[in-house]
Amino acid sequence: MWFKNIQAYRLPKNWGMTAAALADLLQPQAFSACSSLEQQSQGWAPPRPDGGLVHAVNKQLLLCLATEKKLLPMSVINQVTKERAAELEEQQGFPPGRKQTKELKEQVTDELLPRAFSITSSTRVWIDPVNGWLVVDSGSAGKAEEVLKLLVKAIPKFPLENWRTAMSPVAAMTDWLVSDEAPAGFTVDQDTELRSTAESKATVRYVRHTLEADDVRRHVEAGKQCTRLALTWCDKVSFVLTENLSIKRVAPLDVLKENTDITGKDDTELFDGDFLLMTGELAKLLNGLTDALGGVIADDVETSGQERMDLAPADAEDPLYDQAVTVVRAHQRASVSLIQRHLRIGYNRAARLLEMMEKLSVVKRARDGTFTVQQREPATA
């Protein structure tokens, strides 16, 4: 039942679409098997056998896009076409031209299609109207876009937005590794990928390998940034976060499996129970990850990260500044996540505090974007 991958998008919270209304809108796109002359058929199918097009449990909605494809390799078509072209050349005394060959190829395709094998696949979609999430279970952004095109076509004025955060995943993941400190609720696991920003795109991968902060810092100083990072959410769900906010290799951990009582339940109750457990934990994970990345930015907001930090008055003195300096000096390192964690504040405020420290020479920014704590200058008479 659990989604293995997450391509997430934003919806308005408490979106008013009901399961019945959504099912009516999807009905014209309901799945039907390929005819003898069709190579592919795509449409909405019941997520559960003998169910409706929309499965609803406690305001959580589950959809399923079914796709049937005929397996007819182009090499087979070309081979048969070549044989037919040779026969035609023998009959008419000259080889067929381009137009004639094209018509011959189309004829061969139509003849072979009824005998081709077909394969059916499905892509599940979870809609959380309460928390404002739409999630496609796909490791490919392109495949997720196919699903969204059908939804946008079916739902008038579909209020869907991309999931965009104030801090880029690359900058955040690099910061977490360099500071050796993950955001609240998350722990860093033993898989990561660091890629150079230079033209060479040199890449270092750690697989089931302990991540030493000093090693990571050396790679970052050499111009590499973190593009994939394995994380665990609240010791319940493990996953891999990528540079484009795709989430892969999602897996519930034993603590969730142990808490699931399967005795005395039929298939429907088990399905609904698994679905509720999954949606509850993944909604918390997505909300927590959004907070760790500085919050959501609407699609119509085009301001840069620096402009967003400058929304506060430049001369406003933050009452937490002295505490932030104390934290930085005590740990002898500086990062947004370090300040966030110890002062329990949001990303934007922590970034402003760090910027203020840079202006006052408490910290110094290196070329790789990391900060070093400056030594106190001796007092002058």
N, C-alpha and C positions, 0 to 999 in steps of 0.2 A: 504493500500500500504506500509506503514512504516514497516520496519523490527522490530520485537520485541526483537530479540537477535542478538548479533554480535560475531561470531568467525572470527577473522581477520588474514589475511596472507599478506605477502609482495610480490609485483611484481616489476620488474624494471620500473622506471618512463618512460612514453611515450612508453610503450610496443607496438610493431608494429602489433599486431593481429587485423585484421578487423572482423566485425560482420559476413560478408559473409564467410570468411575463417574459422572462428570458427564454424559456422553452418555446413559447409561441414565436419569438423572433428567430430562433434557430431552426425551426421546423422546415422552412423552405430550403435549407441547406443540409437536410438530413442525409446520411450516408446511404448510397445504394451501390450494389456490386457492379463491377465493370461489365459492360455488354461485350459481345464477341468482337466488336470492332474498336473498343476503347483500350488505350494503353494504361490509363490511370483514372481512378475515381477517388474523390475526397469529399468528406462531409462529416457532420456531427452524429455520433453514435451514443447509445446509453453507456454511462460509466460502469453500470452494473447490469448483468443479464436480466432481461425482462423488466428493466426500469425505464424511466423517462430520460429525455435528453439532458436534463439537469438534475443532479442528485444533491439534495439539500439536507444538511444536518446542523441544527443550532445556528442558522443564518450563514453557514459556510456552504459555498456552492462548488460542485465538482463537474467538469465537462470532459468530454473525450472526443478528440478529432481522429477519425479513422481514415487511413489511406491504403488503397489497394493498387498495386503496380504489377503489370504483366512483365515477366522476365523474358525479354526477347533481345538477346545480344545483337549489337550492330554488326559484329563480325559474321554472324549467321546470315543476316539480311544481305550483307555485301557478297557473301559467298554464293548464295542462291541467285542473287541478281546477276552476278558475273556469269553463272552457268546459263541463265536465261538469255543474257546478251549474246553469248556465243552461239546459242541455238538460233536466235533471231538473225545474227550475221550470216549464218549458213543459209537461212531461208531467203533473205533479201539480197545477199551478195555484197553487202557493205556493212560496216559496223554501225550500230545505232548512235545517233547524235546525243548531245547533252540533254535536250528536252525529252527525247524518247527514253533515255536511260533513267531519268528522274521518274517518269511515269511508270516504268518497269519496276523501279524500286518501291514505289508506293503500292503497286499491285502485289508485289511479293510480301510486303508488310501486312496488307489486308488478308492475304491467304494464310500467313503464319500465325497471326494473332489468336485465332480461336484455339490453336494448339499450344499456346504458350502457357507456362506455369505462372501462377500469380502468388504474390506475397502481400499480407496485410499487416500493417503496423498501426500503432496508436500513440497519440501524444495527449497527455492529460493536462488539464488547466484547472487551477484552483483560484477561485475568486473569494476574497475576504472583504465584503462590503463594510464590515464593522471597523476594521483597522485601515482600510484603504489600500489593499494589495491585490494585484493580479499576478499569478505565478505560473509560468509554463515549465513543465518538466522536460527540459531539453538542454543538452550540452552545447548546442549550436544556436547562435544568435540568429542565423539565417532561417533555421527551421522555426524558431519562435516567431519571426516576422511573418512567416506564412500563416501561422495560427492567428496572429493579430489582424492580418488583412481580412480574413473571413469574419472575425468578430466585428471589426469596424464596418464591414459591408452589411452585417446583419443588424447591428444596433445603431439606431439613429443618434447622432451627436454623442458618440461614445466618449466620455470624459477621461481618456487614458493619457497618461504622461510617462515619460521616461523617468527612471529612478536615478536622479542626479544628487550628489552630495557635495557639501561645501569643500571637503578635502578630497583630493583624488586618492583612490585606493593605493596607487603606487607610492605616493608620498607618505601616506599613513602607515602602510606595511613596512616601508623602509625605516620610518621613525620608530615603530614598535621594536624592530630588530636591533637598531643601533642603541636605543635606550634600554634594551633588554627588559621591556615592561609592556605588557599587553593592556588594552583598555579594560575597564571594569567588566567582569562577567566572562571574559575570554581568557584562554590560555593558548600559548603558541606551541604547536606540535613540532614534529621532527622532519617535516618536508617543506622545502622552499625552493624558489628559483630566483636568482639574481642575474639581471641582464644589463649589459653595458649600454649606455646611451650613445656611444660612439658608432661610427659607421659599421664597424666590425660586428656589432651585436653579440659580442662574446658573452657566453652564458655559463653560469655555475649552478648546478643543481645539488641539493642535499636530499637524499631519500633515506628515511628512517635513520637519520644521523643527528646527533646532538648539535644544536646551533650555539656555537661559542660567540659571545658578543664581540670579542676582540677580532676573531676571524671575519665576522660580518662587517665590522667597521673598516677593516683593511680593504674589503671588496668595494664598499661604498666610497671610500676615499679614492679608489682607483676608477671611479666613475660608473659603478653599477648601481642599479635600483632593484628593489624587490617587485617582481611581477606576479608571483604566485606564493601563497602562504597557507599552510595547513593550520587550522585553528579548532578549538573546541569551545562550545558555548555551555557554560554552567555545568560542565561535566556530564552533559546530556546528549549533545549532538556534535559530531565531528564533521568538518567540511573543509574545502579548499577555496579560498577567495582569490580571484584573478584580477588582473589589471583593469578589465572593463566591467567590473562589478558582477560578473557571472560567478555563480557559486556551484562548485562541482563536488562529486564524491560525498554527497550528503548521506550520513548514516547515524541512526539512533544508537546510543551506547547502552550497555547492559543495565544501567540504572533505570532506564525507561522500560526495557523489556521485562525486567523483574517485577515492575509495578503493574503489569498488564495481567489481569485475571481472566483466563480464557475458559474456565470451567462453566458449564451450564449455559453456554451462549450459542445461538444459531449463527449461520453465516452472515445474515444481515446485521445482527448485533455486533459481530466481530468486525465487519467491514466499517460500520459506523463508528465503533469505538476506536479503531485504528485511525480513521480519518480525523476524528476529533482530537486525538492525541497528537497527530502530526501537525494539524493546523494550529493548535494551541502553542506548541513548542516553536514551530517555524515562524509564527507571527512575532513571538517574543525575540527570536534570534534576529529577524529582519529589523525590528524596531531598535534592538540593542546595537546592531551594526550601523544603523543610520545615525544613532546618537554618537557612536565612536568616530564616525566620519564627519561630524560637525553639523548634522541635520540635512534636511532635504532642501534643494533649490528647485523652484518651479521652472518649467521649460521656457517661460517667457522672460526669465531673469538672465541677463547676459553679463552681469558684472563679474569682474575677476575676484580671486580670493583676496587680493590686497584691497580692492574697493569695498568688499564686504567687511573687512576688519576696520576700515576707516569710517564706517557708519557711526561709530561712537565719536564724541568730540575729542579732538586730538589733545586738548589740554586737560581733559578730565582725568583726575588722579584716582586710580582704582584702589579702594580700601584694602584689597587683598595683595597689593603689590609687595609690601614688606614681607608678608608670609611667603609669597612666591619666591622672593630672593632667598629667604631662609631655606626653603626646600631645595633650591638649586645649589646653593653653597654646601648644604649638608650632604648632598649626594654627589657633588663635584661633577655634575653633568646637567644638561638642560635640554628639555624637549617639551613639546605641547602635551604629549600623553602623560609625562611625569607630573606636570602641573595639574592637569585634569584629575589625575588619580588621587593626589594628595589633598587638593583643595575642593574636590568634588564639584567642579564647574564644567561648563560646556566648552566645546572646541574654540569657538570664536573669542570668548573671553580669555582663555588660556593663551591663545595666539597673540592677542593684544598685549597681555602681560609680558610675554617673551619678547615681543617687538619693543616694548618700553625698556626692557633690560638691555637690549641691543643698543638702543639709542643712548642709554646712560653708561654704556661700556661695562656692564656687569657680565655680559656674555659677548662672544664674538662668533659671527657666522662664518663657517668654512665654505670653500667653493662647492663642496658636495651637499650643502644645505644643512649640515649638522652644526651644533653649537658647542663651543668650549667655554668653560667658566674662567673668567679673568681673575687673577690674584688681586687682592685689595692693595691699593697703593698706600705706602706709609704716610701717616699724617704729617703735614708740614707745619713748622712753627709759625 
